[in-house]
């Protein structure tokens, strides 16, 4: 196995410390998605539907091309999910007035309600976790997550200058 320490600039982490981070991320992801998965199952949807709903809601009037860049999935995979979400009235597609070949997507009222239901469970989980720590740890957590994201995609995440509610 390669010496993992040689790839780190500022820290000397051993393999076990890195594996613990991976394990924490796996468990966190499992629990982070568990409540939304139950909500999605009621509609016969999966995580792909969730990601599309989330990012269309977060980026009103997003194009298919822009959504593909965010999701990093094939056009066929996105088409399968979008077809269902449009047919079931969760997403509205309309032609872009400046280029009628492009379709702009927004959430319908039904889509907004589902997105809010899904995201509220995850926001509650983040709120609880953030309240169990301090501002410095939260900012460090964000830096670590940003560091995990491929460098060319980091700019896609909306910048955050700090916490809106600081604890004493």
Secondary structure, DSSP 8 states (H G I E B T S, - for coil): ---GGGG-SS----HHHHHHHHHHHHHHHHHHHHHHHHHHHHHT--HHHHHHHHHHHHSTTEEHHHHHHHHT--HHHHHHHHHHHHHTTSEEEEEETTEEEEEEEEE-HHHHHHHHHHHHHHHHHHHHHHHTS-HHHHHHHHHHHHHHS-GGGGGGS----S-SS---
